Structure formats: structure tokens, C-alpha cells
Amino acid sequence: MQFPIWVLNLVLIFSFLSQFSESVESSPPQAPICSEEDRASLLSFKASISQDTTDTLSSWTGRDCCDGGWEGVECNPSTGRVNVLQIQRPGRDSDTYMKGTLSPSLGNLHFLEVMVISGMKHITGPIPASFSNLTRLTQLVLEDNSLGGYIPPSLGRLSLLQSLSLSGNHLKGQIPPTIGSLRNLVQVNLARNSLAGPIPLSFKTLRNLQYLDLSNNLLSGPIPDFVGEFQNLTYIDLSYNLLIGKIPISLFNLVNLLDLSLSYNKLTGYIPDQVGSLKSLTSLQLSGNQLTGHVPLSISRLQNLWYLNVSRNGLSDPLPAIPSKGIPALLSIDLSYNNLSLGNVPDWIRSKQLKDVHLAGCKLKGDLPHFIRPNSLSSIDLSDNYLVGGISNFFTNMSSLQKVKLSNNQLRCDISGLKLPSELSSIDLHANLLGGSLSTIINNMTSSSLEVIDVSNNFISGHIPEFVEGSGLKVLNLGSNNISGPIPVSISNLIELERLDISRNHIMGTIPSSLGQLLKLQWLDVSINGLTGQIPGSLSHITNLRHASFRANRLCGEIPQTRPFNIFPPVAYAHNLCLCGKPLQPCKGKNQGRISQ
């Protein structure tokens, strides 16, 4: 039986349509391109940035901001609306930045859930009030920019907000009470601004808070009692403010608290015995207040505490007799500058495997202490005491020591015999009774690790040693000793040097022109020596210099007539043989116009 041609054609058409329908159904749905409103808002922000060394915004091209090509922009794949804007500096030490302002148009990104614009350094101007329209926002992070003005009270409308970080800006005024209506907040970080006034009472409703950082502001008034009701809190930093009153007892109900810092306020009263109730506490910082009384014995119950700093208060004797198993996790302790008269370092401190021991100004006497476990020590500060001996073998087995400060004691020793730890980066022995030469402190072995050397105000003699290449030295203070001889030409190898003080010695000869190669130098003092000749013109290459003194030498000739040398005060050049030129009298026989250039 033969079918008509039109029937066969009809069968073929239906077959084709069926296959086409199946292929359409099996192909994945195409993601919508981004909303034109969102794209316009982002481009308006881009236009408000005049300079972008991060190169992030150069990727913001094309019609579709949701195709993954716009760096820092993410969209909801089902709606095509921008829900994440995340622009961060790649690394904390990076030189990248953005310059400009925050465009109010960002407040039109109505589906935004996360806004992070941080570390851009030079984004200035206010936080736009239009950000209060971003009612879906759960994270608002604008830290480490240069934003100014006030925190908009209208941010209190962002009811879903869980994280608010505006730290590291130039914000002023009071913290808006409306922030207290954001009951979903888990993290609040307003540190490093110029915020003033009290901690708002409205914060009492922030019962979900886990992280609170209001440090480095101008906040005043007492620490509110209700902070002790935030049972989820693990981190509190209220340091570097103007807070007054006593430490609230309620704080010690926070059994989940890991880190408590109230340093550098104007807090008074005692350290409450209830501090021993903070079973989870790992770090306690109460330094720089006006606390009195004793360090409570109850701290021995803090099984997880590794950092304890109660320095610069009015705490008095006696220290608690911590049992051998007390504070088992302790690594770092600072009791400096209180009203303590320890006499000797307590046995419980000497016997622990500590990393940092800071007991400056604690009226220690006699010889330097013998630590039972010296190889764990990284930083020691026993300055401003009455210690007299024991330095010759003090550093034995301190293989991990990086910083040591023994200044303002009465230590006697020939430092030529000192054997310094190989990892040592900073040594401060100023204002003691030390003699000998610098050969042990400045040599091939120490040049690569040492960054700070201060042996000023001693009785050190001999010459300044030669300096080898590869030195990382940043501070060299040899002032007020009996050092003689010339300044070595090899001082040019100290290319990282920022501060040089060789004043009040018996140094002779000329100032080497190689000193002009120390381009990072900010402080130079060669005063009260026997230097002759001219101030080398090569020193004009040191443009970062903030202080210089050539006073009381035998220098002669024209002062370099470039900044900053010609604008330092005249006293910087006083009591020499015949220095001339600005800021002193014009040089005789010189053309006046040339001198004033």
C-alpha cells in the first residue's frame, strides 16, 4: 500500500518537532543576565572611584555583571540579582588601594546580602544613608578605609544584619542607639575610629553577640553591667578608650569568654576575685588603668589562660603564691610598672615554660634571674630595676630569644665577652655600667638577625666596628659612651637603618659621604664629638630625615642647602668651628641668591 506524499511529509514534520521539543526540554535553563538596575548601581560606584591600584574595577565591563567576570560581584543564579559585593585588599601589607568615595547608588542593590569593601585605605567621605535600604543585608564590612562623618542612625533598619564592622576609619560622634535594634547581630567591630560618648544602653538587646570590639576610640562612661548578660560572648575588646569606674562583676559570668581586653582606660578598684570563674579565658589584658589591690589568687584556676597583662596599674604586694599546677597554659606574663617590690622573680614564674616575661619596674634586686626553662623564652623585659650582676652567662641556652630589654639597671660587665643568641633581633642595655668594646654585639654573626641595638649611657670604649653587607639593623644607639675612632665608611651597608645616634662620645675624623646612602634614615645624632671637615652634600639624598643634630663638633663649611637640612633649627648646628648657610648665617664670599636656593 502506498502512502500519499503529503502523509509522509506530515510524519516527518511531527518527528522533527518531537525531537526539537525533547532537545529543548533536556537543555539546562539559561541563567538570567544581571538586572540593569544593579549594573547601573555598580557602575556608579566604579565612577566614584578615581584611582584603583587593585585593578578590581577594570574587570567591570560588558552587559552582564553576573557572568563571573566582574571581580568581587556575585549574583543569585535564579534571579540574576546581585547578592554579594566583596572588595578586599589582597594582603594586609599590600600597597594596593582605591581612592574615591562610596556612591549612594550602592543602596539600590536591593537584593544584596553581603557588602564587604575593606582595606582600600583611601576611600573617603561618609557612609551613605542609602545603605539603610539594603534590608536583606546580613554582613556590612567597611573596615580599614578612610571613611568619615557619623555612623548613619538609619543603619538600625537592617534587621537581618549579623555582622557590622566599620573599624579602621575616621568616624566620629556617638554610636547610634539604633544599632541596638539589630537583634541578630553576632559581631560588632567599631574599633580604631574617633567615636565618643557612652556605650549605648540600647546594646542591652544584642543577646546574640559573640564578638564586641570598640577599642581605640574616645568612648567614656562606665562599662555597662548588661555586657555580662551576653552569654554567647567569646571576645571583648574595649581597650584604649576613656572608660571609668570599676570592672563590672557581671563580666565574670561569661563562661564562654576567650579574650577580655580592657587595657588603657581609666578603670579603678580591684581585680575581682570572680575572674577565676572565666573557665574558657585564654587572654586577659587589664594594663594601663588605675587598678589597685592585689593580683587575685583565683587566676590560678584559669586552666586555659596563656596571656596575662596587668602592667601599668597600682597593684601592690604580695603576688599570689601560684601552685605548681596553677595557670598551666601560661606563656606570656607582664606585671611591669605597678607598686610591686618583688626583690626576686617568683619561683612560679622562673619554673614555667614561658615565652614572654616582662617585669620592668618591679624593684628586682641582686643578680639577673636563672630561668629553669630558658630555651622557651622569646622576649624578656627586666628594665628599670636594681639588678647588678649575672649578665655574663644570662643568655646561656636561650636559643629562642628574640628581644631582651635590661636597661636602667646597675649591671656591670665587659660586653666583649657576651655570647648572644643567634635569633636575637633586639637588645636594649642602655643606662647600665657596662664596659668593653662592641665587637661581640656588632659582628658577622649578629649582623643578619639584629634589628635594634641600644647600648647608650654606658662606659663602652674602643672603635665602632666595620659593618658587613646584608645587615637588617634599623636602630643603632651608641650615644653617651667612651667610643673613639672614626665613623666607618662601611656604615653604608646599613641600608635598613632608620635611627642612628652616636652622640656624646669621642668620635674623630670626618663624616663619611657614604652616610648619604642610608636613604631610610629618619633620626641622625652625631652631636658632642670631635668630628671635623664638612657635612657631606651626599646627605641631601636622605629625604625622610625628621631629626638631625651636628651640634658641638669641629665642623666647618656650608650646610647642605636642601630640605630638610636648611630648615632644621639653628641649634642643630650650634657650637661648631665655622658652619654657615641656612639656617645659620650666609657663607662669606658666596652669592646670596645661590645660598638661599
N, C-alpha and C positions, 0 to 999 in steps of 0.2 A: 504494500500500500504506500502510495506516495503522498507526502505532506506538501501542501502549498508552500511556496517560497515565503510568503508573509508570516506563516505559522513558525517556520524555522527562525526567521528574523526576530520574532517576538520572544521565542525561547532564549535566544542569545542575549537579548536586551535584559530580560529578567535575571539571567545568570550573572551578567556583568554588574547589574545593580545590587544583587545579593552579595557578591564578592566585595564590592565597594563599601557596602554597609558594614560588613564584617571587619574590613580593614580600618574603618573609621572608629568602630567600637573598640577594637583592640589597641589602637594607638593611644599613648598616655595623653591626658589633657595638658594643654599648653599653659604654663604659668603666666598669669597676667603681668603686664608691664606696670611699672610703678605709677602711682597716682600723679597726675600733673600738678596737683596742689602740693604734694610732698616734694616733688622735684623742684618746684619753684622756691619752696622754703629753703631747701638745701643750697640752691644756687645763690639765694640771697645771703645766706651765711658765708658762702665762699666769697661773695663780692665784698663782704665786710672785713675780710682778712687781706691786708695789704701785702703781707710777706709770709711765706710758708716755706721754711727750710726743711720741714719734714717731708715735703713733696707729696703729702697725702692728697691734697685737694686737686693736684694735677690729674688725678685719675677720675675726677668727677666730670666726665664728658659723655656725650651720647644721650639718647632719649630715655633709656631705661636705667633708672638708678637701682633696680632690683636684680640686675643680671649678674651680680657678684663682682663687677668691675669697679664699682665705686668703693674705694677703700674706706673701711670703718662703718659702712652702711649695710644694714640687714633688713630684710622685709619678711612679712608673713606670706608664705608661698600661696596660700589660698585666697588672700585678699589683695595682694600687691601693695599693701600699705607699709610704710617704713615703721619698724618697731624697735630698732636698735641703732643708736648713733654712738660710736665708740672711737674717740680720737685720743691716743695716748702717746707720750714721748717714749721712744724705744727703750731707753735706759736712763737711770737716774743721773748719770754723769754726762749724758749726751748734750751736745751743743745745739741740737735742733730746737726750733721754736716756731710759734706763729705770732704774728703781730697784727693787731686789729681789735675788733670788738665782737661781742655776742649779738648777733642780729635778733631782734624781737620776732622775726619771721619763724624762728625755730619753735615758737609757741603755737604754730599752726600744724605741727606734726601730731595730730590729734590721736594717733594710734601708737605713739611712742611709749615704750615700756622701760627702756634703758637709755639714759643720756650720760655719757662719760666724755668730758673734754678736760683732760688733765695734763699737767706738766708742760704746758705751752708757753709759760714764763711771761710772755708779753701781750697776752690778751687782756685788754684794759676795759674801763667803763663799768657800768652797773650790771647786775643780774637782771635781765628783762622781767618786768612784772607779768608779761605774757606767758611766762613759763608756768603760771598757775593754771593755764588752760590744758596742760598735759595731764589730764586726770587719770590716765592709765599708767602713769609713771610709777615704777617700783624702785628704781635707782636713779638718783641725781648726784653725779660726782663732777665737781668743777674745781678740783684742788690744784694747787701749785700753778696758778696763773697770776695775773696782777689785777684781778677784779676789785673794784672799789665801791664806795657808797654803802647803802644799808641792805640787809637781808630783807627781801620783799615780804611783808606780812602775809600777802596773798598765797605764798607757798603752803600755808596751812590748809589750802583746799585740796592738796594732793593726797587724798585719803588712803590711797593704796601704797604710798611710799614706805619702803622698808629700809632704805639706806640713803642717808643725806650726808655728803661730805663736801664742805666748802673750805677746807683747810688751805693754808699757804697762800692767802690773798691779802688784800688791804681793806677788808671790810671793817666798818666802824658802826657805832651806835649800839643799842641793846639787842639782845637776842629776842626776836618777836615772840610774845606769849602764844601766838597762834601755832607755833611749831608743836606745842603741847597737845594739839588736837590730832596729830598724826599718830594714832594709837597703834599702827602697825610697824612703827619704826623699831628696827633691830640695832641699827648702827647710826650714831650721830658723831660726826667729826667736824668741829668748827675751829680747830687749833690753828695757831700761827696767823692770827689776824689782829685787829685792834678793837675787838668787841669789849664793851664796858657794861657797867651795871650788874645787877644780881643775876644769879641763875634763876630763870623764871619759875614761879610756883606752879605754873601750868604743866611743867615737866612731870608733875606727880602722876599723870595719867599714862606715862610711857612705860607700862608694865612689862612690855616685851623686850625692853632694851637689853642688849648683851654687851655693847661696846659704846663707851662715852668718852670722848676726848675733847676737852675745852681748853687745853693747855696753851700757854704763850699768848695770852690776851691781857685785858685790863679789868677782868671781872672782879667785883667787890662783894662785900657782904659775907655772911656765913655759908658754910656748906649745908644745904637743906637736909633735914632729918629724913625726908622721904626717899632719898637716894638708897637708904638701907632697905627699902621695900622692893627694890628691883631684883628679885631673886634669881633672874637669869644672867645678871651682870657677870662678865668674866674680866672686863678691862675698864679701869677708871683712871684717867689722867687729867688732873686739874692743876698741874704744876705751872709755875711762872705766871701767876696772877696776883691779885691783891686781896685774896680771901682772908677773912679774920675769924676769930672765935676758936672754939675747941673742935677737935676731931669728933664728929658725932659717934656715939656708942653704937647707933643703929648700923653703921657701916660694917660692923663686925658680925652681922647676921648673914652676910653674903657668902654662903658656904661654897659657891661656885667661883668666887673671885680668884683670878690668877695673878693679876697685876694691879697694884694700887700705888699711884704716884700723886703725892700732894706737895711736892718739893717747891721751894721758893715762893711761899706765900707769907702771910703774917699770922699764922696759926699759933695759938698759945695753949697752955695747960699741959697735961701729961700725955704720954703714950698709953692708952688704956690697956689694962691687963687683958681685956677681951680680945686683943689682937691674936692671942693664941687659938681663937676659935676659927680662924680663917684656914681651915684644913687644906684647901687647894692652893693657897697662895704660893707663888713662885718668886715674886719680886715686890719688895716693899721699899718705897722711896719717900722719905719724910725730910730730906735735907733742906737747909736754908729757911727755917722757920724760927719761932721763938719758944720752942717746946722746952719744958723743964722737967725736973724729976729724974727718975732712973729709967734705963732700958729694962722693960719688964722681963722677968724670968720666963713668962709664958711663951716667949718667942721660941724657946727650946722645943715646944710641941709642934712647931711648923715643919712637918716632915718633908715638904716639897720646896721650901724656900731656898733659892740659890743666890739671890741678890738682896743684900741688906745695906741701905744707905740712910743713916740718921745724922750725917755730918752737918756742921754749922748750925747748931742749936745751942741750948743752955743746959744740956743734960749733965748730970753730976754723978759722982761715985756713990756706991760701988757699982761696977759692972756685975751682972748676974753671973753666978758660977754655973755655966752651962755644962751639963753632964756630958760624958764622952760620946753618948749616942744621941745627943740633942742636935737639932738642925742638921741632920745627916747629909742633906743635899747642898749645903752651903758652899759656894765657890768664890763669892765676892763680898767683902765687908768694908765699910767706910764709916769710921767713928770720928773722923777728923774735926778739929775746931769746935769742941764742946767745953765743958768745965770739968773734964776728966783729968785726974792726976794718976795715971796708970803706974808710973815707975818702970815696970817691966811689961812686955807684951804677955797677956794672959796665956796660960798653958793651952787652954782650949782653942785659941787662935793659932798658936805655934804648931800644934799637933795635927790640925786638919789639913786635908789636901786641897788647899785654896789656890785660886788663880790670881785674885787681886786682894792685897792687904794695904789699906790706906788708914794710917793712924797719925796723920800730921797734927801737930799742936796738942798732943795728948800727954805732955810732960813725961815723956820717956827719958830714962837716965841710964848711965853706965854704957856698956858695950852694945853694939848692934845685936839684935836677937838671933838666935840659932833656930831656924825652922826645921822641923822634923822631916818634912817632905818638900825640900827646896825645888825639886825638878818640875813641880807643877806650877810654880809661880810665874806669872806673866807681867804683873805690874805691882810695884811696891812704892808707897809714899810714906816715909818716916820723917819728913821735913818739919822744921820749926819745933824741935825737941831739944834735949840736953845730952844727946849721945856723944860719947867721946872717943870710942875705940872700936876695934873689931872689923874695920873695913878691909884690911889686907886679905882676909880669907872669906869675906862675906859672900862673895859671888860663887863660891865653890858649889858645884853640882846644880847651879841654877840654869840649866840648859835651855829652858823655855822663856827666860826673862827677856822682855821687850822694852819695858820702861821702868826706870828707877829714879826716885827723887829723894835725896838725902840732904837737901840744902838747909841752911840755917841751923846747923848743929855746931858741935865743937870737935869734929872728927880730925884726928891727926894721922898723917900717913904720907909716905913718899909714893905718890901715884905712879911713879915709874915702874913699881913692882906689881901693880894691879893686873889681874888677868880677867878680862871682861868676857861675858858670854857672847857667843858668836851671833846670836839672834838679836842682840840689843839694838834698839832703834833710837832710844832717847835716854840720856844720862844727865842729871842735874845735881851737881855737887857744890853749887855756889854757896858762898858765905860759910866756909869752914876754916880749918887751919892746915890745909893740905899743901905739901911742897913737892919738890921733884920736877921732872920735865914731862912734856906732853907725848913722849914717844910711844907710850903704851895705848893712849887714848886715840891718837891720830897716827895711823899706820896702814899698811896694805891690807891687814886682816880686818880692820874695823871700817874701812872706807866704804865698802859696799852696803853695809847694813845701817850704820848710824845716820840719823836724820837731824838729831838735836844734841848739841854738846854745850853745856853751860858749866864752866868751872871758874866763873868770875868771883872776885872777892876772896882770894886765897893767897898763898905765898909761892905760887908756881914760878919756876925760873927756866932758864935755857931759851932756845930759839923756837920759833914756830916751825914745825916740821914741814917737809915738802908734801904736796897733795897729789895723789895719783888720779889717773882718769877713771871714770866710772863711779865717782862719789855721788851719793844721793843726799849729801848734807844740805839742810835747809836753814839751820840756825847754828851759828858758831859765836859763842860769847866767851872771850878770854879776858874781859876787862878787869881792871884793878888787881893785877898780879905783878910779878917782877920779871916779866918776859923781856928779853933783849933781842938784838939782831934785826935783820930786815924783814919786810913782808915778802914772802917767797913769790917769785914770778909765777910759779905753778898754781897760785891761787885761782888762776883762770880755769882750772879743772873743776872747780866747784860750781858747775853751771846751774845747779838747782838752788843755790844759796839765796835766801830771802832776807836774812838778818846777819850782819857782821859787826861785832863790837870788840875792838882791841884797845879800847881807851885805857888811860891811866896805867901805862906800862913804861918800858924804857926802849921802845922800838925806834930804830935809827934807819938812815938811808932814805931813799925816795919812794914815793907811791908808785908801784909798777903800773905801766899803761895797760897791762893785761887785766887789771881790775875792771876795766871797762867792758870785759866780755861777760860779766855777771849780770845778764840782762833781766833777771828776775829779782834783783836786789831791791828791797824796799826800805831797809834801815842800814845806815852806814855810820859808824862812830870810830874815828881814829884819833880822837882828841887827847890832849895831855900826854904827848910822847915827844920824841926828838926828831920827827920827820923833817926832811929838807927838800929843796927843789920846788917844782911847781905841782899844782893839781893837774893831772893829765887831762888833756882835752878829750881823750877817749871815754872818760866818764860820762860825757854828754849822751852816750848811747844808752845809758841806764835811765829810761824814761819813766819807770814805775817807782822811782825813789820818792819816799814820803818824808824821810828824816835823814839829815846828814850833819855831821859835826867834824870840822877840821881844827877846832879851837886849840890854842896853846901848843903849837908846834913851832917849827922854824921855816915855814913855807913862805915862798915868795912868788911874784908874778901874777898874771891875770887869772882871775876866777873864770872858769868856762862860762861864756855868756849865752847860755841856752837854758831853757827851763829843764829841771826845777832849780838849777844851781844859782841862777841870778835872781831868784825870788825867795830863797831861804833867808831867815833873819840874819842880820849882821853878826849876832853873837856866835853863829855857826863858824865864823872865820876869824873871830877876835883873837888877839894875843899871838900873832904870828910876826914874822920879820917884815914882810913887805907885800902882802896880798893886796890886790886892787881890782877895780871893776865891780859892777853891780853885784851885791847890794852895798859894797863899800865905795870909797872914793874912786873917781876915774883914774885910770893909769896915766902917769905923766908921759907926755910926748905922744899919746895916742890920739887919733882923730875922734872927737866926741861923738860924732854920728855913728861911727863904727862900733864904739863901745856900747852904745845904747841899743844896738840891734838885738 
